[in-house]
């Protein structure tokens, strides 16, 4: 019976392999793995727009290295200075620009993972057109370390947009805010950000403090400067002309906020109904995707993931269950 839980801090992939392989014999389970020692930028091919990085590097450090060549990995989850590449992948974390750019799943083209028996497997490659074999990368993304330890990943990159600007529109009812969001979705606009929140921009209080009923829709446009200017003009015609930013995102994820952040993912058409059911709680919603993040209020609904299938996958990759359990 494996019961003792341990935290691994390997100095190399080989050391990690040995520790994982020895865990079952010692009656141990792995609670977490600290990969700070594995934090190299292995390769960056600006011409190919790809980069390979060890999983212990923080997202902020990775982005900083890419920025010197005018490129970036187009994901923007909260607290990138404390979020490792491994954690980014294992949680499939995302941010407000998800509406235009998608999630990190869309940019992984190769991965190296240490399995429960200590073996290292590689999936994908280091070029965008590599299509050989099964795409095992996607299996580990979002698995929260339940199937193996990601130690290295290769990403396809994007160039920095020439310009990025934000505008907003404010509403005194959820119905009006939702109608505006629908008008944006039905228009020719292509926003990089489409957020709806109730974090009053004039308030300097904590995200979990009582707020007014004002609702704000934030639009962000990115790309060629002329295109951004054109879209800003069209957005103004629809009612979004006040300058804005992503301060609401930073305030919601402020570490001083009380209570855990909860999430609900629904169809964009069900967003207003879902928000109404949360009551008077602070929230930030990715209005174009249907993801609502909130504090307080009702608990998250039970996952509708296919439990039997997930347990079979877990048993196949980690038969002795030395890694954390899959989130069900």
Secondary structure, DSSP 8 states (H G I E B T S, - for coil): ---EEEEE--SSHHHHHHHHHHHTTTTEEEEEE--TT---EEEEETTTTEEEEETTSBHHHHHHHHHTTTEE-S---S-TTS-BHHHHHHHT---TTHHHH--GGGTEEEEEEE-TTS-EEEEE-SSTT---S--THHHHTTSTTSS-EEEEEEEE-EE--SEEEEEEEEESSHHHHHHHHHHHHTSS---SEEEEE---TT--S-TTS---S-EEEEEEEEESHHHHHHHHHHHHHHT--EE--SHHHHHHT-TT--S-EEEEE--GGGHHHHHHHH-S--EEEETTTTEEEEESSS------S-HHHHHHHHHHH-TT--S-----
